[in-house]
């Protein structure tokens, strides 16, 4: 079966510091990968998605970037965090064997607080 | 641009009752997919049910069913025999071929014992 991992689970960072959040998927190959952000009390907003290694599409201009160095690894980064980057970050995947291509499955998320 | 609207910020029902959560969406597309996700206090997003727009039959998953009205662009979720474990935020989401999910603002559902 497929599983998705995110770490860290919780992160507190000062303004201006760098960021690296990691997401990995197990049990499938060549998945589509996604980064979402959820602000407090709100729905999810798609930030980035990737259909393959090195292929990244950005949905919202911002202080963040994403990379996919390996097939099942997706990284969200920032060189200098802003207060507005605080939120709950969720990674998702789709396209696994035996799954409908349009169904997305989410990781446990990372709660980021920028002070 | 596609938008998804959930007009009920909060709902509360007694255990074993039936509850319906509303969702409307705006699109000019003909082929698309609709979803309901559940987010319990753990904040894990869990897929509850999905509906393909080309299917006229409403989707059903155990106690969960949808009322899909394509012409009205309405996609409501009905939870029958509600349980305490159904307490969560529920998000309606829309997707077309680009695999990009657009979420509503969510409905906070509380099941009371």
HADDOCK unambig.tbl for C-alpha pairs under 7 A between the chains (distance, minus, plus):
assign (segid A and resid 42 and name CA) (segid B and resid 105 and name CA) 5.21 0.50 0.50
assign (segid A and resid 42 and name CA) (segid B and resid 106 and name CA) 6.84 0.50 0.50
assign (segid A and resid 43 and name CA) (segid B and resid 103 and name CA) 5.76 0.50 0.50
assign (segid A and resid 43 and name CA) (segid B and resid 104 and name CA) 5.81 0.50 0.50
assign (segid A and resid 43 and name CA) (segid B and resid 105 and name CA) 4.52 0.50 0.50
assign (segid A and resid 43 and name CA) (segid B and resid 106 and name CA) 6.08 0.50 0.50
assign (segid A and resid 44 and name CA) (segid B and resid 103 and name CA) 5.93 0.50 0.50
assign (segid A and resid 102 and name CA) (segid B and resid 99 and name CA) 6.27 0.50 0.50
assign (segid A and resid 106 and name CA) (segid B and resid 45 and name CA) 5.80 0.50 0.50
assign (segid A and resid 107 and name CA) (segid B and resid 44 and name CA) 6.84 0.50 0.50
assign (segid A and resid 108 and name CA) (segid B and resid 44 and name CA) 5.06 0.50 0.50
